[in-house]
Amino acid sequence: MRLDLFLKKTHLVKRRELARELCEEGMVRVNGTPRKASHEVRLGDELLFPLYNRIIKARVLNLPEGSVPRGDQWSFIEVLEEKRAPMEDSLGQDPMAARPKTPTNH
């Protein structure tokens, strides 16, 4: 299952577009490596991603098939660690901060 779809179906992120943007900015890591939205999530993968003012580290326990009721979302992930996101002034000091986009010439 695609990473952006997994984040959406398990209600970790409200919209799939937001999950896609987080992935594009390198803010979602799978097993310690920043991954794109199209990355295939597997059982046992460890996800690290920002959620509001927290950073969540979770393990994938199961892959959803179809819609997932909000109360059942915790049967698909196990939260390993949860900490407050550091609020730094400099982009270089915060490892989960969005990287500035490089301009493209068309």
N, C-alpha and C positions, 0 to 999 in steps of 0.2 A: 504494500500500500504506500502511496506517495506520502512524503513527510508533511506537506501542507494539508492534505486531506486527513491524515491521522490527527494532527493538532486540532482541526476543526471538528471532526466527528467525536472526539473525546472531550469536547467543550473546554479545552485548555486555552484556545483562542477563539474569539467570537466569530470572526469572519475568515474565510479561506484566503481572501486577498491580503488581509493583515498577516496571516501566516506566511504567505508567499513573499511579502515585503521583508519580514524578519529574516527569512532565509536568504534573500538576495543581498541583504546588508551584512551577512555573515554572523548574525546574532543567534542562530540556532545551530547547536553542535550535536553531532551524533558520534558517540564514542570518542569525544574529544576533538573531532574535526568539523569545521564549519561545512555545512552541506546545503545544496540547493533544494528548492521545493520539490523537485522531481525525484529526489533520493528515495529509494525503497526502504521502508522501515521494516525491521525483522524482530522477532521475539528475542528478548534479552538485550536489545540495544539500550544504551544509556543516553538520554536526551538532556541537554543543558540549554535553557532558554530563559529570556526575561519575561516576566508576567507582571505588568503594572510596576510596582516599586520593589519587586522581589526577583530573585534568580532561583529557578527551580531546577533541580537535578532529579530525574525520574527514570525508572526502568520500564520498558515495554513488557507487559505481562501477556497481552492478548491483542489481536487485531480485530477491530469491529467489522461486522458485516451488516450493512444497512444502517438505519438510524439508531442512535444510542440515547435512551432517556437520560436526562441530566443526573439523576441519582445513581445511575449505573456506570458513570464515567470512571470511578475509582477501581472497577474490576479490570480495567485495561492498562493502568499504570500503577507503579509503586513509587511514592515520593521518597527519594533517598536523602535529599538535603534541600533545605529551603533557607535562604538568607536574604536580608535586605540588600537591595542594589546599592552600590557605592555611588554617592553623588559627588562627582569630581568636576572641577572646572575645565580640566584639560582632557581632550579626547584620548591622548596617549596613555593616561593613567588608568582608565577604566577598560578592562578587557572585554566587556560586553557592550561597549559603546558602539554606536553606528559609525562606520567608516565613511568619510566624505566620498561622494561619487566622483569619478574622474570624468572630465568632459569628453564628449565624443564629437569628432568632426565628421560631418556627413557630406 
